């Protein structure tokens, strides 16, 4: 099966990249290698991205309001070994910003030193609801209420989430 890449083929999809892409960051050399889809999502040249660019080239393409949170999450992923899952805005070639969802993980060498950071970047059409802080807090409180058997609090939290236009999964308590 052959994979096509919209960044290589020059295809557009209503201003959004058509596919998810993969990256690997060599931490010691500070070179991030990415495929055409990631290059497209960050508004970078495909051929340059596949040969490796400093991480700062990607950070510069992240919306200024999102950079501190992105940096903190990457730092936390490197220091704790926990996987990264975050959403932020990236600047396209035309100067507009689009949302992406990123899943990444830091890999250590045999000495335990952080060595590679790899992941996938997925285009999303709008800000994912789970990235909004109030929704995160409500969902955490909901989980605690359910775990503690406090059905009334859990139902109130679901009502609050409903006011935020959040769609609850089927496995959550009914109102």
Secondary structure, 3 states (H helix, E strand, C coil): CCCCCHHHHCCCECCECCCCEEEEEECCCCEEEECHHHHHHCCCCHHHHHCCEEHHHHHCCECHHHHHHHHHHHHHHHHHCCCEEEEEEEECCCCCEEEEEEEEEEEECCCCCEEEEEEEEEEECCCCHHHCHHHHHHHHHHHHHHHCCCHHHHHHHHHHHHHCCCCCCCCCCCC
